[in-house]
Amino acid sequence: MASPQLEKQNMASPIYNFHFLLALLAMAASAFIHPALSDESTRQLIDKICRSVEEYAFCSNTFNQNIKGSSVNITALTQITIEQALNNSTNTHSFIFGLLSNTTDPAEKNALTTCENAYRLVTSNFNEATMHFFEGDYGSMLDSERRSPRAQESCITIFSTPPTPPNPVADRNRQMRILIAMAVVTGMELTTKLS
């Protein structure tokens, strides 16, 4: 048995500190590695969905940041897309409303009014989709989601109609377009599985 002084000396040695730090890093890394990454069927399902939308990385990151648990089914992925789409549309609507209240340029005011109306409709559609989802009425959920692309598109096209003001919501529009597509794809997958 080593003396207390020798143990104290070993604990303070650089090699001991290095091993201790490595063990801590390994524990921390395992806590932050997303459980979904270890489940093959979940990965395949996410891959199938994300290959159906315009931006694979955004889609995959959205799922991996919001999955709770190591294995999820299409119902859980559908819930994630609805929640993320509703959150994004609500935040974007608020953002546009704030911009609208501060603009004096008539062209920009017109464009932002179109966008505010579009995002009000998209938010309403995803509120309905959420209600139908939790009622288990997946067909009506999908119908509500499918009304969103046209509404959201009006916020994109208004910025290409002369006079063209700068587009302060271009990236938000891109994200919303992808989230809507993800919601529709997961909704179709869910209703197909249940048919």
Disulfide bonds with the S-S distance in Angstrom:
Cys50-Cys59 2.07
Cys115-Cys155 2.00
